[in-house]
Amino acid sequence: MPLLVWKKKGGFYGWGCEDCKFVVQEPRIRESVGEYVATIRNAFDAHDCEDYAQRRQTSGPLLIKKAANAP
């Protein structure tokens, strides 16, 4: 089950899915905090990860191993 996380997309940060590239845009002008939270939650609940390109999963030790083996 994917989680809603704070993440960067392009030049801004926003709430999005940890398993795909879905990110809710910044709040609209004059949108209250409650409205923004409801918008985030509704959009997240309605999104389908298959509609967004999956991000590549890498592990920390793999990256360290690659760096250690570099010429």
PyMOL commands that set and color helices and strands:
alter all, ss='L'
color gray80, all
select helices_A, chain A and resi 33-46+49-51+60-68
alter helices_A, ss='H'
color red, helices_A
select strands_A, chain A and resi 4-9+12-17
alter strands_A, ss='S'
color yellow, strands_A
deselect
rebuild
show_as cartoon
